[in-house]
């Protein structure tokens, strides 16, 4: 089902698609394993989700690709190349893409709780990235606490209703 979107939501949808495709193209050019089928699968899924108007689906795809890119700990020259590609194809900088992710993490820490599965995975990905960095010990502790609370709540819900998805 295709959703009717406002002009602003339509622009966001198109920008998200451009960001996703740029990151996929960047990885496909460098990683043979990614090039062998994964890139085409990502592009096809992106086109399908874009066509439905699902902003949340596109946001999740962007977040997953940003986390994957972040986990690779690319060299500065590679990051500069990705930044140039994003600026050219999506008219956003790499800093803009990562800033959105960091802002969501900051908001989760301030609120002190996770309320959605997407927030849970965002927090888990950030936790995995900073776990061994003493400079991020406060952030690590905050995220670990809210992740543990979410997992406890999800487990209790699953126990109360065994047919329910525990992450929902």
C-alpha positions as CSV (number, residue, x, y, z in Angstrom):
1,X,0.0,0.0,0.0
2,X,1.4,3.4,-1.0
3,X,1.0,6.2,1.5
4,X,0.2,9.8,0.6
5,X,3.0,11.9,2.0
6,X,3.3,15.6,2.6
7,X,5.9,17.5,0.5
8,X,8.3,17.5,3.4
9,X,7.9,13.7,4.0
10,X,8.3,13.1,0.3
11,X,11.6,15.1,0.3
12,X,12.7,13.1,3.3
13,X,11.8,9.8,1.6
14,X,13.8,10.8,-1.5
15,X,16.8,11.9,0.5
16,X,16.7,8.7,2.5
17,X,16.7,6.6,-0.7
18,X,19.6,8.7,-2.0
19,X,21.6,8.2,1.2
20,X,21.0,4.4,1.2
21,X,21.9,4.0,-2.5
22,X,25.1,6.1,-2.0
23,X,26.2,4.0,0.9
24,X,25.4,0.7,-0.8
25,X,27.3,1.9,-3.9
26,X,30.2,2.9,-1.8
27,X,30.4,-0.6,-0.1
28,X,29.8,-2.4,-3.4
29,X,32.8,-0.7,-5.0
30,X,35.1,-1.9,-2.1
31,X,33.9,-5.2,-0.8
32,X,33.6,-8.2,-3.1
33,X,31.3,-10.1,-0.7
34,X,28.9,-7.1,-0.6
35,X,29.1,-6.8,-4.4
36,X,28.0,-10.4,-4.8
37,X,24.3,-10.1,-4.4
38,X,24.0,-8.0,-1.3
39,X,24.1,-4.7,-3.0
40,X,21.4,-5.6,-5.5
41,X,19.3,-7.0,-2.7
42,X,19.7,-3.7,-0.8
43,X,18.8,-1.7,-3.9
44,X,15.7,-3.8,-4.6
45,X,14.5,-3.6,-1.0
46,X,15.2,0.2,-1.0
47,X,13.1,0.7,-4.1
48,X,10.3,-1.4,-2.7
49,X,10.2,0.4,0.6
50,X,10.6,3.8,-1.1
51,X,7.6,2.9,-3.3
52,X,5.4,2.2,-0.3
53,X,6.3,5.6,1.3
54,X,7.5,3.9,4.5
55,X,9.7,6.5,6.2
56,X,10.3,4.3,9.2
57,X,11.5,1.5,6.9
58,X,13.8,3.8,5.0
59,X,15.1,5.3,8.3
60,X,15.8,1.8,9.7
61,X,17.7,0.8,6.5
62,X,19.8,4.0,6.7
63,X,20.5,3.4,10.3
64,X,21.6,-0.2,9.6
65,X,23.9,0.9,6.9
66,X,25.3,3.8,9.0
67,X,26.0,1.3,11.8
68,X,27.6,-1.2,9.4
69,X,29.8,1.6,7.9
70,X,30.7,2.9,11.4
71,X,31.7,-0.6,12.5
72,X,34.2,-0.9,9.6
73,X,36.2,1.9,11.1
74,X,37.1,3.2,7.7
75,X,40.3,5.2,7.0
76,X,40.0,9.0,6.8
77,X,40.5,8.9,3.0
78,X,37.7,6.4,2.7
79,X,35.4,8.5,4.9
80,X,36.2,11.5,2.7
81,X,35.3,9.6,-0.4
82,X,32.0,8.5,1.2
83,X,31.4,12.1,2.2
84,X,31.9,13.3,-1.3
85,X,29.6,10.6,-2.7
86,X,26.9,11.5,-0.2
87,X,27.2,15.2,-1.0
88,X,27.0,14.6,-4.7
89,X,24.1,12.1,-4.7
90,X,22.1,13.0,-1.6
91,X,23.2,16.5,-0.9
92,X,24.0,15.7,2.7
93,X,27.4,15.2,4.4
94,X,28.7,12.2,6.2
95,X,28.6,14.3,9.4
96,X,24.9,15.0,8.8
97,X,24.2,11.3,8.5
98,X,26.1,10.3,11.7
99,X,24.9,13.4,13.6
100,X,21.3,12.1,13.3
101,X,22.3,8.8,14.8
102,X,24.2,10.5,17.6
103,X,21.3,12.8,18.3
104,X,18.9,9.9,18.7
105,X,21.4,8.2,21.1
106,X,21.6,11.4,23.1
107,X,17.9,11.7,23.3
108,X,17.6,8.0,24.5
109,X,20.1,8.7,27.2
110,X,18.3,11.9,28.3
111,X,15.0,10.1,28.4
112,X,16.5,7.2,30.2
113,X,14.4,4.5,28.4
114,X,13.9,2.6,25.2
115,X,10.4,2.4,23.8
116,X,10.8,0.8,20.4
117,X,12.6,-2.1,18.8
118,X,14.4,0.4,16.4
119,X,15.7,2.4,19.4
120,X,16.8,-0.9,21.1
121,X,18.9,-1.9,18.1
122,X,20.3,1.7,17.7
123,X,21.4,1.6,21.3
124,X,22.9,-1.9,21.0
125,X,24.9,-0.9,17.9
126,X,26.3,2.1,19.7
127,X,27.1,0.1,22.8
128,X,29.0,-2.4,20.6
129,X,31.0,0.4,19.1
130,X,32.0,2.1,22.4
131,X,32.3,-0.8,24.8
132,X,36.1,-0.8,24.8
133,X,36.6,3.0,24.8
134,X,37.1,4.4,28.4
135,X,36.3,7.9,27.1
136,X,32.7,6.7,26.6
137,X,32.3,4.9,30.0
138,X,29.4,7.2,31.1
139,X,27.6,6.7,27.8
140,X,28.3,3.0,27.9
141,X,26.8,2.7,31.5
142,X,23.7,4.7,30.5
143,X,23.1,2.7,27.4
144,X,23.7,-0.6,29.2
145,X,21.2,0.3,31.9
146,X,18.4,1.3,29.5
147,X,19.1,-1.8,27.3
148,X,18.9,-4.1,30.3
149,X,15.6,-2.4,31.4
150,X,14.1,-2.8,27.8
151,X,15.2,-6.5,27.6
152,X,13.7,-7.2,31.0
153,X,10.4,-5.6,30.0
154,X,10.5,-7.5,26.6
155,X,11.1,-10.8,28.4
156,X,8.3,-10.2,30.8
157,X,5.9,-9.4,28.0
158,X,7.0,-12.5,26.1
159,X,6.5,-14.6,29.3
160,X,3.0,-13.1,29.7
161,X,2.1,-13.8,26.1
162,X,4.3,-16.5,24.6
163,X,3.0,-15.8,21.0
164,X,4.1,-12.2,21.1
165,X,7.4,-11.1,19.6
166,X,9.7,-10.4,22.6
167,X,11.3,-7.4,20.9
168,X,7.9,-5.8,20.2
